[in-house]
Amino acid sequence: MQRGAVQTTGASSLGMTDTSFKLSPSQRERLVTMHARGADGALKPIEFEMPQAPEFFSGGAGLYSTGPDYLKFLRMFLNNGSLDGKKVLRPETVAMMGQNQIGNVNVMTLNSVQPDSSRDVEFFPGIVKKWGLGFLINTETAPTGRSAGSLAWAGIANTYFWIDQSRNIAGVVLMQFLPFCDAQALQTFADFESRLYEIT
């Protein structure tokens, strides 16, 4: 079980049986230990769990899932809202989610106020980025090979995903440590993504 941070729609319709905000006993048994990078650069286990009975469940944080489950979610977007014959979103809804929703405003560096939890966030420096409905959109081809207009975002535990509808490629990398946007984590993600484009 991995911790992510993106709202999902129709998880049960997609057969995402290991995806929820609240841990079942079976999920808890398989939960991956969270780590944090210390001042010496080493990773050490830490206690970390999202509240299991909050006043409300956040639509944008606190999701528990697995790699196979999350890939079902990404594949649904590659298939314009459907997966394995089950429709979750209309194609026009998927298209709208991937459109620039902030006009002439650009996504800038997200400056951290809690460096132990997150470094400053800046994906693909120098490339103009926009926000769709739930996704970061790169407006140019990325150095990794990701097509312009691809969708992406991430989770606090250094979990990252992207959806490249132009190339019919989607990927997810689930690491389990803080701080978010750790330099080594970002390099691992970039290496994985670049290699995937090299072989496809």
C-alpha positions as CSV (number, residue, x, y, z in Angstrom):
1,M,0.0,0.0,0.0
2,Q,1.3,3.4,-1.0
3,R,0.3,6.9,0.0
4,G,-0.8,9.3,-2.8
5,A,-2.5,12.6,-3.1
6,V,-4.9,12.8,-5.9
7,Q,-8.7,12.7,-6.0
8,T,-10.1,9.6,-7.8
9,T,-13.5,9.1,-9.4
10,G,-15.3,5.8,-9.6
11,A,-12.6,3.7,-8.0
12,S,-15.0,0.8,-7.5
13,S,-16.1,1.0,-11.1
14,L,-12.5,0.6,-12.2
15,G,-11.9,-2.3,-9.9
16,M,-9.6,-0.3,-7.7
17,T,-10.1,-2.5,-4.7
18,D,-7.0,-1.3,-2.9
19,T,-7.7,2.4,-3.1
20,S,-9.4,4.4,-0.3
21,F,-8.9,7.1,2.2
22,K,-9.5,4.7,5.1
23,L,-7.4,1.7,5.7
24,S,-9.0,-1.7,6.0
25,P,-7.3,-4.3,8.2
26,S,-5.9,-6.1,5.1
27,Q,-4.5,-2.9,3.8
28,R,-2.9,-2.0,7.1
29,E,-1.0,-5.3,7.1
30,R,0.5,-4.4,3.7
31,L,1.2,-0.7,4.4
32,V,4.6,0.5,3.4
33,T,6.7,2.2,6.1
34,M,7.2,5.9,5.6
35,H,10.7,7.4,5.8
36,A,12.3,10.8,6.1
37,R,15.6,12.0,4.9
38,G,17.8,13.2,7.8
39,A,20.4,15.9,7.9
40,D,23.0,13.3,7.0
41,G,21.0,12.4,3.9
42,A,20.1,9.0,5.2
43,L,16.5,7.7,5.1
44,K,15.0,6.7,8.5
45,P,11.6,5.2,9.2
46,I,9.0,7.5,10.7
47,E,5.5,7.3,12.1
48,F,3.1,8.7,9.5
49,E,-0.6,8.1,8.9
50,M,-3.4,10.2,7.6
51,P,-6.3,10.6,10.1
52,Q,-8.7,7.7,9.7
53,A,-11.7,9.5,11.1
54,P,-11.4,13.2,10.0
55,E,-14.2,15.7,9.9
56,F,-14.1,15.2,6.2
57,F,-11.9,13.4,3.7
58,S,-9.9,15.7,1.5
59,G,-10.4,15.4,-2.2
60,G,-6.8,16.2,-2.9
61,A,-4.8,14.5,-0.2
62,G,-4.6,11.3,2.0
63,L,-5.4,8.6,-0.6
64,Y,-4.0,5.1,0.0
65,S,-3.5,3.0,-3.1
66,T,-1.2,0.5,-4.9
67,G,0.7,0.8,-8.2
68,P,-1.6,-1.6,-10.1
69,D,-4.7,0.1,-8.8
70,Y,-3.4,3.6,-9.7
71,L,-2.5,2.5,-13.2
72,K,-6.2,1.6,-13.7
73,F,-7.0,5.2,-12.9
74,L,-4.4,6.5,-15.4
75,R,-5.4,4.1,-18.1
76,M,-9.0,5.3,-17.8
77,F,-7.8,8.8,-18.8
78,L,-5.8,7.3,-21.7
79,N,-9.1,5.7,-22.8
80,N,-11.1,8.9,-22.7
81,G,-13.0,8.0,-19.5
82,S,-13.5,4.3,-19.9
83,L,-11.6,1.2,-18.9
84,D,-12.4,-2.5,-19.8
85,G,-15.8,-1.5,-21.0
86,K,-16.8,0.6,-18.0
87,K,-17.4,4.3,-18.5
88,V,-16.5,6.5,-15.6
89,L,-16.2,9.9,-17.3
90,R,-17.5,11.2,-20.6
91,P,-14.9,11.9,-23.2
92,E,-15.8,15.6,-23.2
93,T,-15.2,15.7,-19.4
94,V,-11.8,14.1,-19.9
95,A,-11.0,16.7,-22.6
96,M,-12.1,19.6,-20.3
97,M,-9.9,18.3,-17.5
98,G,-6.9,18.5,-19.8
99,Q,-7.5,22.1,-20.9
100,N,-5.8,25.2,-19.5
101,Q,-8.2,26.5,-16.8
102,I,-6.1,29.5,-15.7
103,G,-5.8,31.5,-18.9
104,N,-2.7,33.7,-19.1
105,V,-1.6,32.9,-15.6
106,N,1.4,30.4,-15.4
107,V,2.2,27.9,-12.7
108,M,5.1,29.3,-10.8
109,T,7.4,27.7,-8.2
110,L,5.4,26.5,-5.2
111,N,7.5,27.8,-2.3
112,S,7.6,25.5,0.8
113,V,6.9,26.8,4.3
114,Q,7.7,23.4,5.8
115,P,11.0,22.2,4.3
116,D,11.0,19.0,6.4
117,S,7.8,18.0,4.6
118,S,8.4,19.5,1.2
119,R,11.1,21.2,-0.8
120,D,10.1,24.0,-3.2
121,V,8.1,22.5,-6.0
122,E,9.1,23.3,-9.6
123,F,8.6,20.6,-12.3
124,F,10.5,21.2,-15.6
125,P,12.0,24.6,-14.8
126,G,11.8,26.9,-17.8
127,I,8.8,25.2,-19.3
128,V,5.5,27.1,-19.2
129,K,3.0,25.1,-17.1
130,K,-0.8,25.5,-16.7
131,W,-3.5,24.0,-14.5
132,G,-6.4,21.9,-15.8
133,L,-9.1,20.5,-13.6
134,G,-7.0,18.4,-11.3
135,F,-3.8,18.2,-13.3
136,L,-0.6,20.1,-14.1
137,I,-0.2,20.6,-17.8
138,N,3.2,21.1,-19.5
139,T,2.8,23.2,-22.6
140,E,6.1,22.1,-24.3
141,T,7.7,18.7,-24.7
142,A,9.6,17.9,-21.6
143,P,13.3,16.8,-21.4
144,T,12.1,13.3,-20.5
145,G,10.1,13.0,-23.7
146,R,6.7,13.8,-22.2
147,S,4.5,15.3,-24.9
148,A,3.3,18.9,-24.7
149,G,-0.2,18.9,-23.2
150,S,0.4,15.9,-20.9
151,L,-1.3,15.8,-17.5
152,A,0.5,15.1,-14.2
153,W,0.7,15.6,-10.5
154,A,2.1,14.1,-7.4
155,G,1.7,13.2,-3.7
156,I,3.5,14.2,-0.5
157,A,5.4,10.9,-0.1
158,N,7.3,11.5,-3.4
159,T,4.6,9.7,-5.5
160,Y,4.4,11.0,-9.1
161,F,2.3,10.2,-12.1
162,W,1.7,11.5,-15.7
163,I,-0.7,10.9,-18.5
164,D,0.5,11.4,-22.1
165,Q,-2.5,11.1,-24.2
166,S,-0.6,12.0,-27.4
167,R,1.7,9.0,-27.0
168,N,-0.7,6.7,-25.2
169,I,1.7,6.5,-22.3
170,A,1.0,6.8,-18.5
171,G,3.2,6.1,-15.6
172,V,3.3,6.1,-11.8
173,V,6.3,6.1,-9.4
174,L,5.5,5.5,-5.7
175,M,8.3,6.3,-3.3
176,Q,7.5,6.6,0.4
177,F,9.6,9.3,2.1
178,L,9.8,12.9,3.0
179,P,10.5,15.7,2.0
180,F,8.4,15.9,-1.1
181,C,10.3,17.0,-4.2
182,D,13.5,15.5,-2.9
183,A,16.2,15.9,-5.4
184,Q,17.1,12.2,-5.6
185,A,13.4,11.3,-5.9
186,L,12.9,13.7,-8.8
187,Q,15.9,12.3,-10.5
188,T,14.6,8.7,-10.1
189,F,11.3,9.8,-11.5
190,A,13.0,11.6,-14.5
191,D,15.2,8.6,-15.2
192,F,12.2,6.2,-15.1
193,E,10.2,8.5,-17.4
194,S,13.0,9.1,-19.9
195,R,13.8,5.4,-20.1
196,L,10.1,4.6,-20.8
197,Y,10.1,7.0,-23.7
198,E,13.3,5.5,-25.0
199,I,11.8,2.0,-25.3
200,T,8.4,2.9,-26.6
